[in-house]
C-alpha cells in the first residue's frame, strides 16, 4: 500500500490535539502551555508573566526578516504582552545564497526590532541542504502584567467576535510579490504597488490595535484575542472556539475584505476567508462592553463578525440567517498558488 503523505500547511486540528495532549508539563509555573487557540506560552515569573512564542516564515523571501519580527511580535501582543527579546534561526539554501542576501536579511531583522523596541539577542544561521528558499524561524519573548494576560480559554457563551482592519492583509502582499508579472499585466503597476505595500498600510502588525484596547482608560472586558495567520479568519476564529470549548457562529458577509484583496481572490480563484491573515486582530468581548470596544476605533477599524455559542456546540457559518455547519481547512488557500 502506498504511503499517504501530508500536504503543506498546518496539521489537522484533531491530529495536532492528540499530539499536544501527550505532553507533560513538568514546571508548575507554566500557566499556558501548548494548545490549539492560544497564541503563545505564559510562564509565571512572580510579579509578571513571561510570554514566549515561536513562528516560522515560509511563504516569502523578500523582506523575510521584517516578516519574522512582526509576525512573532503579533502573538505576544495578542496575549496582552509587550514583545522585548527575539531569537532567530536562519536556514539558507545551497543554491543562490550570498553574503549580500544574509546581510540584507540581518539588516531587516535589526531595523524591524529597533522599530518595535525589541532586542535581537541570538539565534543560529546556516546554509542547509534541501531548501529552495530561505526559512526563518523566530522565537519572541515578552512580558505581560498579570491583570492584562489574555487567555482564549476564558471566552464564554454569548461573547461577541470582532475583527480589526480586514482579512488577508498579509496574503494580498504575498500574492502580489509571488505573482508580480501576472498581477501587473492584469491590474497595472499602481494596483501592484498598492498590494505590495499592504504589509505597511493597512499593515500586518496588530500591536497598535491590541494596545489601544488593553491600555484604554476603562478598557472593555476582553475575554480573548487571536492573531489569525495560516488558514485565515475561518481557522483563527475556530481556534479561539476550540481553546474555550465553545461553539461559534461566524457571518462572513460582515467580514471586511479590501477591494484589492477581493480582486486578487476573484482572479486567482481563492477564498479571502481562508488566506493567511496577519494584520487582523480577532477580539472576543463580553456583550455588555461592545459599545465601549467599538468606541476605541473608527467605523471601519473594527467589525462585528460572530458570536460564541454554548459549550460543546459546533461551528457554523451564517448565511441569510441560517446556520450551516462547517470545519475550516488546516491548509491555507495561498498554497494553491504554488501548486
Legacy VTK file of the C-alpha trace (Angstrom):
# vtk DataFile Version 3.0
C-alpha trace
ASCII
DATASET POLYDATA
POINTS 339 float
0.000 0.000 0.000
1.366 3.434 -0.950
2.124 5.835 1.864
-0.208 8.787 2.253
1.901 11.909 2.675
0.629 15.061 4.331
0.091 18.207 2.284
1.733 21.530 3.012
0.186 23.703 5.719
-0.888 23.311 9.330
-1.581 19.881 10.768
-5.242 18.985 11.107
-6.531 20.201 14.470
-7.699 16.768 15.654
-4.315 15.166 14.968
-2.424 18.090 16.492
-4.603 17.992 19.600
-3.770 14.314 20.088
-0.064 15.103 19.883
-0.282 18.030 22.276
-2.390 16.021 24.708
0.535 13.681 25.300
2.865 16.447 26.512
3.537 16.561 30.255
4.274 19.994 31.738
6.881 19.481 34.452
7.082 23.048 35.748
4.077 24.341 37.682
4.993 27.904 36.683
3.726 27.232 33.151
0.352 28.978 33.148
-0.401 28.465 29.446
1.283 25.595 27.638
0.857 24.029 24.197
-2.678 24.002 22.889
-4.893 24.981 19.990
-6.167 28.540 20.026
-3.629 30.188 22.326
-1.063 32.395 20.588
1.860 31.814 22.971
3.022 30.180 26.187
2.906 32.019 29.508
5.225 31.410 32.465
4.675 32.822 35.944
7.733 34.879 36.924
6.339 36.152 40.215
5.128 39.709 39.644
4.543 39.255 35.887
4.224 36.659 33.134
6.907 35.789 30.607
5.233 35.280 27.202
7.067 33.074 24.672
6.216 32.389 21.022
7.905 30.593 18.085
6.790 31.032 14.481
8.479 30.443 11.098
8.262 32.438 7.873
7.886 30.095 4.908
5.783 31.805 2.222
8.020 34.769 1.284
11.639 35.617 0.512
11.543 39.384 0.095
11.698 41.215 3.460
11.631 37.890 5.283
13.405 39.393 8.305
10.734 42.074 8.672
8.006 39.422 8.494
9.731 37.240 11.108
9.892 40.005 13.709
6.379 41.367 13.169
4.586 38.012 12.968
6.110 36.829 16.238
5.533 40.193 17.934
1.843 39.989 16.992
1.354 36.824 19.011
2.876 38.389 22.129
0.606 41.421 21.751
-2.474 39.213 21.275
-1.760 37.674 24.686
-1.693 41.116 26.288
2.111 41.314 26.425
4.901 43.569 25.240
7.483 41.881 22.953
11.030 42.541 24.158
13.559 39.879 23.075
13.944 37.987 19.798
15.974 34.973 18.645
16.004 33.735 15.058
17.164 30.583 13.275
18.081 31.358 9.665
18.180 28.388 7.261
19.513 29.241 3.794
19.507 27.224 0.533
22.676 25.822 -1.033
21.855 27.423 -4.362
21.667 31.193 -4.510
22.757 32.173 -1.008
25.241 35.066 -0.973
26.781 37.203 1.720
24.707 40.096 0.364
21.484 38.106 0.907
22.451 37.332 4.504
23.421 40.938 5.207
20.103 42.136 3.771
18.122 39.762 5.991
20.142 40.770 9.058
19.625 44.451 8.277
15.865 43.866 8.019
15.851 41.951 11.320
17.749 44.695 13.135
15.654 47.533 11.710
12.399 45.753 12.484
13.439 45.020 16.058
14.579 48.622 16.572
11.254 49.931 15.244
9.314 47.915 17.833
11.762 48.378 20.730
12.844 44.725 20.656
16.363 43.411 21.354
17.752 40.835 18.900
19.589 38.573 21.344
20.651 35.442 19.466
19.839 32.531 17.194
21.564 30.401 14.562
22.466 30.758 10.871
23.448 28.076 8.365
23.283 27.037 4.706
21.110 23.894 4.616
20.572 21.068 2.155
17.194 20.542 0.526
15.904 24.123 0.595
14.979 26.227 -2.425
14.343 29.447 -0.470
15.305 30.918 2.944
13.325 29.906 6.024
13.408 31.976 9.211
12.084 30.592 12.477
11.788 33.147 15.243
11.268 32.960 18.982
9.884 36.077 20.629
9.843 36.696 24.371
7.816 39.385 26.075
6.274 40.344 29.385
2.699 40.897 30.497
1.204 42.346 33.621
-0.785 39.643 35.369
-4.029 41.588 35.118
-3.580 42.022 31.348
-2.922 38.410 30.311
-5.412 37.335 27.636
-6.480 33.673 27.563
-8.866 32.439 24.889
-9.973 29.691 27.253
-11.851 32.454 29.118
-14.243 33.083 26.207
-17.808 32.276 27.193
-21.197 31.642 25.627
-22.682 34.828 24.207
-19.370 36.667 23.854
-19.105 38.583 20.592
-16.351 38.202 18.000
-14.862 41.268 16.315
-12.125 41.722 13.727
-9.902 44.777 13.230
-8.970 46.135 9.778
-9.889 43.303 7.387
-8.922 39.849 6.165
-5.971 38.585 4.108
-3.778 41.663 4.509
-0.593 39.600 4.528
-1.859 37.349 1.744
-2.593 40.334 -0.504
1.040 41.409 -0.340
2.348 37.863 -0.772
0.207 37.241 -3.857
1.465 40.464 -5.444
5.102 39.580 -4.695
4.902 35.991 -5.883
2.735 36.667 -8.956
4.191 40.043 -9.927
4.144 39.725 -13.722
0.633 38.319 -13.822
-0.736 40.921 -11.372
0.869 43.812 -13.267
-0.415 42.509 -16.601
-3.963 42.081 -15.288
-4.343 45.084 -12.956
-1.493 47.513 -13.698
1.577 48.750 -11.840
-0.263 51.094 -9.462
-2.508 48.269 -8.277
0.540 46.000 -7.859
2.342 48.621 -5.746
-0.709 49.124 -3.508
-0.918 45.395 -2.869
2.814 45.155 -2.274
2.615 47.798 0.443
-0.256 46.172 2.297
2.324 44.969 4.832
2.799 48.624 5.852
-0.680 50.011 5.106
-3.069 48.773 6.421
-0.130 46.795 7.890
0.441 43.297 9.253
1.255 44.415 12.788
-1.557 44.151 15.351
0.399 45.714 18.202
-1.230 49.143 17.909
-4.751 47.684 17.911
-4.016 45.326 20.815
-2.574 48.085 22.980
-5.334 50.510 22.004
-7.784 48.040 23.531
-5.827 46.891 26.562
-4.369 50.263 27.573
-7.588 52.244 27.191
-8.957 54.004 30.230
-11.878 51.887 31.383
-10.841 49.137 28.977
-13.637 46.826 27.776
-13.834 43.319 29.225
-11.911 41.360 26.627
-12.268 37.603 27.029
-9.976 36.578 24.164
-7.729 37.809 21.351
-6.079 35.970 18.477
-3.743 36.814 15.617
-5.100 34.772 12.676
-2.337 33.549 10.385
-2.402 30.356 8.282
-5.925 29.307 7.443
-7.194 32.867 7.705
-10.102 34.225 9.689
-12.016 30.929 9.485
-9.212 28.949 11.083
-8.386 31.688 13.590
-11.958 32.038 14.820
-12.360 28.271 15.145
-9.098 28.052 17.087
-10.479 30.563 19.587
-13.621 28.498 19.982
-11.529 25.336 20.400
-9.480 26.955 23.172
-12.673 27.907 25.006
-14.572 24.713 24.245
-17.458 26.741 22.846
-19.374 26.755 19.603
-19.165 29.563 17.079
-21.458 31.293 14.597
-19.490 33.332 12.034
-21.083 35.619 9.446
-18.605 36.034 6.565
-20.873 38.660 4.970
-19.821 41.044 7.754
-16.075 40.322 7.448
-14.313 43.302 5.791
-12.489 42.468 2.540
-10.320 45.131 0.912
-11.074 45.811 -2.742
-7.531 44.829 -3.797
-7.892 41.569 -1.904
-11.269 40.820 -3.460
-9.964 41.411 -6.991
-6.932 39.186 -6.467
-9.038 36.430 -4.918
-11.553 36.550 -7.766
-8.775 36.400 -10.359
-6.824 33.540 -8.741
-9.988 31.720 -7.508
-9.090 31.959 -3.815
-11.288 32.494 -0.761
-10.261 35.600 1.220
-11.550 33.953 4.402
-9.050 31.075 4.213
-5.970 33.157 3.343
-3.146 33.951 5.739
-4.472 36.921 7.667
-1.736 38.610 9.712
-2.690 42.238 10.253
-6.176 41.465 11.535
-6.832 41.009 15.248
-9.702 38.797 16.382
-11.237 40.089 19.615
-13.793 38.395 21.874
-15.683 40.721 24.195
-18.414 40.467 26.810
-21.541 41.783 25.006
-22.195 44.395 27.702
-18.942 46.090 26.636
-19.440 46.001 22.873
-20.064 49.747 22.627
-17.002 50.509 24.703
-14.866 48.384 22.375
-16.361 49.913 19.230
-15.749 53.441 20.584
-11.978 52.831 20.515
-11.995 52.549 16.691
-13.459 54.455 13.772
-16.335 52.794 11.920
-14.023 50.953 9.516
-11.466 49.969 12.125
-13.387 47.132 13.758
-16.309 44.928 12.702
-18.649 42.512 14.483
-18.439 39.165 12.681
-19.747 36.480 15.011
-20.851 35.114 18.348
-19.577 32.308 20.547
-22.136 29.622 21.362
-22.541 27.207 24.249
-20.023 24.639 25.424
-19.685 21.726 23.055
-21.744 23.304 20.276
-20.431 23.180 16.724
-19.007 25.811 14.381
-21.347 27.431 11.873
-21.305 29.894 9.013
-24.301 32.205 8.977
-25.989 32.567 5.581
-29.125 34.731 5.317
-29.949 33.995 8.911
-29.383 30.237 8.691
-26.542 28.415 10.436
-24.624 25.982 8.235
-22.128 23.622 9.926
-18.527 23.960 8.722
-14.978 22.967 9.543
-12.135 25.161 8.239
-9.325 23.661 6.211
-5.991 23.485 8.008
-4.369 24.160 4.650
-4.074 27.841 3.791
-5.606 28.920 0.494
-2.334 30.531 -0.555
-0.722 27.108 -1.023
-2.814 26.742 -4.161
-0.737 29.481 -5.829
2.379 27.341 -5.646
0.959 24.029 -6.895
LINES 1 340
339 0 1 2 3 4 5 6 7 8 9 10 11 12 13 14 15 16 17 18 19 20 21 22 23 24 25 26 27 28 29 30 31 32 33 34 35 36 37 38 39 40 41 42 43 44 45 46 47 48 49 50 51 52 53 54 55 56 57 58 59 60 61 62 63 64 65 66 67 68 69 70 71 72 73 74 75 76 77 78 79 80 81 82 83 84 85 86 87 88 89 90 91 92 93 94 95 96 97 98 99 100 101 102 103 104 105 106 107 108 109 110 111 112 113 114 115 116 117 118 119 120 121 122 123 124 125 126 127 128 129 130 131 132 133 134 135 136 137 138 139 140 141 142 143 144 145 146 147 148 149 150 151 152 153 154 155 156 157 158 159 160 161 162 163 164 165 166 167 168 169 170 171 172 173 174 175 176 177 178 179 180 181 182 183 184 185 186 187 188 189 190 191 192 193 194 195 196 197 198 199 200 201 202 203 204 205 206 207 208 209 210 211 212 213 214 215 216 217 218 219 220 221 222 223 224 225 226 227 228 229 230 231 232 233 234 235 236 237 238 239 240 241 242 243 244 245 246 247 248 249 250 251 252 253 254 255 256 257 258 259 260 261 262 263 264 265 266 267 268 269 270 271 272 273 274 275 276 277 278 279 280 281 282 283 284 285 286 287 288 289 290 291 292 293 294 295 296 297 298 299 300 301 302 303 304 305 306 307 308 309 310 311 312 313 314 315 316 317 318 319 320 321 322 323 324 325 326 327 328 329 330 331 332 333 334 335 336 337 338
